[in-house]
Amino acid sequence: MGELVLAEGGVFVPPGAKDFFLPPIFGGVTKPMVLVVLSVIIIGVFFLLATRSFKLVPSKFQFIAESVYDMGRNSIAREQIGGKDFKPFVPLIVTLFTFILVNNLFGIIPIIQFPTMSHIGFPLAVAVLVVYPVYHFVGFKRHGFVGYLRNQLFPPGVPKPVYILLAPIEFFSKFIMNPITLAIRVFAAMFAGHLILLVFTLAGEYLLLEAGGLLKPVSLLSFAFAIAMTFLEALIQVIQAYIFALLSASYIGMALASDH
């Protein structure tokens, strides 16, 4: 990314991938690990408080919890899996959405300011160890081993000679790339967004403290961009959590469907 040399001879070293690898807090425990555990505690406590006493006129906690559940149940699970099969998967979809969302939002919370999903290992673990086995398991259970492979690799209506090329592509897409791309989407968005915030924030600080007199006012512009990008990043964090849950439900729905 290079270096930016300013009027007073100081050198600005822009942030990069190295800034995402934080030193251990103690032993081998890092900040992202602590944040993952903290997110589980936050989600659990929130839903326990929100649902401990249901009221006809809901409290703020209850209203938010019901809205999140309704979105996961009706807007995602029912739409993507189907009205006949979606109910057993509602807890999973709501959990995926809230887990990804809270870990994303950590990136704009003061003091914390680190999106856990900007470390590829965390979204990859969720995609490969949770979503991937679930949708293939329900597919094998519904259609049987041979039936599920036939359903996924040999879509109907295709000339048989084409299957020679199509089947390996479908296998690579459905059994290898789906969980990887699911993880990369949220990782790339969180990594890039946090990096942009770092650039504007650190550049503003550098211009204010180290630059020559004519360049110091430019720091205000940099800080203004950092604030604007924070609001945009918050929107992206919500959208990415929604997309992760939506695609997870979509994969489950495709695994259960009778046709490809």
JOHU-V50726 format. One record per run of one state. SS is the DSSP state (h for helix, s for strand, l for the rest). FROM is the first residue (numbers start at 1). TO is the last residue. If there is no record, write none. Layout:
SS:FROM:TO
SS:FROM:TO
//
This chain:
l:1:2
s:3:5
l:6:10
s:11:13
l:14:16
h:17:20
l:21:25
s:26:26
l:27:28
s:29:29
l:30:30
h:31:51
l:52:59
h:60:81
l:82:86
h:87:108
l:109:115
h:116:118
l:119:119
h:120:143
l:144:144
h:145:153
l:154:159
h:160:210
l:211:212
h:213:216
l:217:217
h:218:256
l:257:260
//
